């Protein structure tokens, strides 16, 4: 696209260049040095829909009746369809991403550990993520980064923890922290 045909900046937080293209804003997330052990953070909430469950089934190929067949699921211990366990993990992570807490500073997800599914997520449940840093250490191989392990809980509208576990990330250090 030539500069003459570039879209006009119509708002948002990215400034327009003289050519009219949007510049990507710099990092706005927490740097490694900003993490505080034990500080609790909370995401916005979202309601899990039938469309979420069916989309996840289509994406993964997991069309198990417990998730896709109401008549079948009514005759199970759950009494109706429930979300896939991995959908809960994906939602927990997505809700955290919505907060921008490591926007521009997160380098890599290093792993999930001790993840437990403690309760069902039902169509219509509203969930949010609650998390806190539980381990911090400098990276031995990347002097420009640190390793943060966070304890994450996915909590429903009744304040019941439906999933929980740890996530470890590689996070940029502030450039002047040398």
C-alpha positions as CSV (number, residue, x, y, z in Angstrom):
1,X,0.0,0.0,0.0
2,X,1.4,3.4,-0.9
3,X,1.5,6.2,1.7
4,X,-1.2,8.0,-0.3
5,X,-3.6,5.1,0.2
6,X,-2.7,4.5,3.8
7,X,-5.7,4.5,6.2
8,X,-6.1,7.5,8.4
9,X,-5.4,7.1,12.1
10,X,-8.9,7.0,13.6
11,X,-7.9,6.7,17.2
12,X,-6.5,4.0,19.5
13,X,-3.2,4.3,21.2
14,X,-0.8,4.0,18.2
15,X,0.4,7.3,16.8
16,X,0.3,7.8,13.0
17,X,3.6,8.4,11.2
18,X,4.0,11.1,8.6
19,X,3.1,8.5,6.0
20,X,-0.1,7.7,7.8
21,X,0.8,4.2,8.9
22,X,0.3,3.2,12.5
23,X,3.4,2.8,14.7
24,X,3.3,-0.1,17.2
25,X,3.5,1.3,20.7
26,X,6.4,0.2,22.9
27,X,6.1,-2.3,25.7
28,X,3.4,-1.6,28.2
29,X,3.5,-4.8,30.3
30,X,5.5,-5.6,33.4
31,X,9.2,-5.9,33.1
32,X,10.9,-8.7,35.1
33,X,11.9,-6.1,37.7
34,X,8.3,-5.0,38.2
35,X,7.1,-8.4,39.4
36,X,6.4,-8.7,43.1
37,X,6.1,-12.1,44.8
38,X,2.6,-12.6,46.1
39,X,1.0,-9.6,44.5
40,X,-2.5,-10.7,43.3
41,X,-3.8,-9.7,39.9
42,X,-7.2,-10.2,38.4
43,X,-8.5,-10.3,34.9
44,X,-11.8,-9.1,33.5
45,X,-14.5,-11.9,33.5
46,X,-16.1,-13.6,30.5
47,X,-19.1,-15.9,30.1
48,X,-18.5,-19.3,28.5
49,X,-20.9,-19.9,25.7
50,X,-22.1,-22.9,23.7
51,X,-20.3,-21.3,20.7
52,X,-17.0,-21.4,22.7
53,X,-17.4,-25.1,23.4
54,X,-18.4,-26.0,19.8
55,X,-15.6,-23.8,18.3
56,X,-13.0,-25.5,20.6
57,X,-14.4,-28.9,19.6
58,X,-14.0,-28.0,15.9
59,X,-10.5,-26.6,16.5
60,X,-9.2,-29.6,18.4
61,X,-11.3,-32.4,16.9
62,X,-12.6,-33.3,20.4
63,X,-16.3,-33.8,19.7
64,X,-16.8,-36.0,22.8
65,X,-20.5,-36.3,23.7
66,X,-20.0,-34.7,27.1
67,X,-19.2,-31.5,25.3
68,X,-21.5,-31.7,22.2
69,X,-24.5,-33.9,23.0
70,X,-27.0,-32.4,25.6
71,X,-29.1,-35.6,25.8
72,X,-26.0,-37.7,26.4
73,X,-24.5,-35.2,28.9
74,X,-27.8,-35.0,30.9
75,X,-27.3,-38.6,31.9
76,X,-23.8,-38.1,33.2
77,X,-22.7,-37.0,36.7
78,X,-22.5,-33.4,35.3
79,X,-26.2,-33.3,34.3
80,X,-25.4,-31.4,31.1
81,X,-22.7,-30.4,28.7
82,X,-19.5,-28.9,30.1
83,X,-16.5,-27.2,28.6
84,X,-13.4,-29.1,27.6
85,X,-10.7,-29.1,30.3
86,X,-8.2,-27.6,27.9
87,X,-10.7,-24.9,27.0
88,X,-10.6,-23.8,30.6
89,X,-6.8,-23.5,30.5
90,X,-7.0,-21.6,27.2
91,X,-9.6,-19.2,28.6
92,X,-7.5,-18.7,31.8
93,X,-4.5,-17.7,29.7
94,X,-6.6,-15.6,27.3
95,X,-8.1,-13.6,30.2
96,X,-4.6,-12.9,31.5
97,X,-3.5,-11.7,28.1
98,X,-6.5,-9.3,28.0
99,X,-4.9,-7.4,30.9
100,X,-1.7,-6.7,29.0
101,X,0.3,-7.6,32.0
102,X,3.3,-8.7,29.8
103,X,2.4,-6.9,26.6
104,X,5.7,-6.3,24.8
105,X,7.8,-7.8,27.7
106,X,6.8,-11.4,27.5
107,X,9.3,-13.4,25.4
108,X,8.1,-17.0,25.7
109,X,5.8,-19.3,27.6
110,X,8.2,-21.9,29.1
111,X,5.5,-24.3,30.4
112,X,2.5,-25.1,32.4
113,X,2.9,-27.3,35.5
114,X,0.6,-28.8,38.2
115,X,-2.5,-27.8,36.2
116,X,-5.6,-29.2,37.9
117,X,-9.2,-29.4,36.8
118,X,-11.2,-29.0,40.0
119,X,-14.7,-28.4,38.8
120,X,-16.8,-28.3,35.7
121,X,-17.2,-25.2,33.5
122,X,-20.8,-25.0,32.3
123,X,-22.4,-23.1,29.5
124,X,-23.3,-19.8,31.0
125,X,-20.6,-19.8,33.7
126,X,-18.7,-16.5,34.1
127,X,-15.0,-17.0,34.8
128,X,-12.0,-14.8,35.6
129,X,-8.3,-15.4,36.2
130,X,-6.7,-14.6,39.4
131,X,-2.9,-15.0,39.6
132,X,0.3,-14.1,41.5
133,X,4.0,-14.5,41.1
134,X,5.4,-17.3,43.2
135,X,8.9,-17.6,41.9
136,X,11.3,-15.1,40.2
137,X,14.8,-15.7,39.0
138,X,17.2,-14.3,36.5
139,X,17.7,-16.3,33.4
140,X,21.1,-18.1,33.3
141,X,21.2,-18.1,29.5
142,X,19.5,-14.7,28.7
143,X,21.0,-11.8,30.7
144,X,18.3,-9.6,29.2
145,X,15.5,-11.6,30.7
146,X,14.1,-13.2,33.9
147,X,12.0,-16.2,34.6
148,X,8.6,-15.7,36.3
149,X,6.4,-18.5,37.6
150,X,2.8,-17.5,38.4
151,X,0.1,-19.4,40.3
152,X,-3.1,-19.1,38.3
153,X,-6.7,-19.8,39.3
154,X,-9.7,-19.8,37.0
155,X,-12.6,-18.8,39.2
156,X,-16.3,-19.0,38.4
157,X,-19.2,-16.7,39.3
158,X,-19.6,-18.5,42.7
159,X,-15.9,-17.8,43.5
160,X,-15.2,-21.5,43.1
161,X,-11.8,-22.4,41.7
162,X,-12.5,-24.6,38.7
163,X,-8.9,-24.9,37.4
164,X,-5.5,-23.9,38.8
165,X,-1.8,-24.4,38.3
166,X,1.5,-22.8,37.4
167,X,2.7,-21.0,34.3
168,X,6.3,-20.1,33.8
169,X,7.3,-17.3,31.4
170,X,10.5,-15.7,30.1
171,X,10.1,-11.9,30.7
172,X,12.3,-9.1,29.4
173,X,14.4,-7.1,31.8
174,X,14.2,-3.4,31.7
175,X,16.9,-2.3,29.2
176,X,18.6,0.0,31.7
177,X,18.7,-2.7,34.4
178,X,22.0,-4.1,33.0
